[in-house]
Amino acid sequence: MQSIARQNYLQAEVQTATPQKLQLMLIEAAIKNVHRTKTAWEDERFEAGFDSLTLAQDIVAEILSSLDKEGSPELAGKMASIYVFIFRCLSEGGMTHDQQKMDDALRVLNSERETWRLVCEKFGASVGGGSSARLDLSTDSQAKVLVSSPKPSGISTATFGRPKIPPSSSNGGSSWDV
């Protein structure tokens, strides 16, 4: 029952999140899945590693496809090169189980996470329109959503459109496990 309540809460948060907050949540989900991939490889659970890596790649591909190339083509091009690099590291690392390639992707994703965290703080981007939230990635099992006081949203982003979040799967979980 708690899992269903958690899923409903997250779904509502995602559906009402600002583009900046969605960007942050997606980056955090990609990071979490890369860590899961590395852990699975270390434990020789290669199928689980493949599944997590595929989710990370799907998230990065969605971020890349949501770039608004018409609103700010030069900035979108620069952002695209970052996410293409990440995707390439994940793809190449996945083919050979190269931990260094995964670490390269994580290094850039962590930098992106920090950038988007600061954007969200500066402009009061909140999930759900009423509360500021972030994903706590301190545990490997499931992300915890930490909620703080409401903050007004004061920015819209011209660089990113609203990423498409897949519908929940039949088992009650998000296919991206945000």
Secondary structure, DSSP 4 states (H G I P E B T S, - for coil): -HHHHHHHHHHHHHHH--HHHHHHHHHHHHHHHHHHHHHHHHTT-HHHHHHHHHHHHHHHHHHHHTB-TTT-HHHHHHHHHHHHHHHHHHHHHHHHT-HHHHHHHHHHHHHHHHHHHHHHHHHT--BTTTB-EEEE-SSSS--EEEE----------SSB--PPPPPBPTTSSBTT--
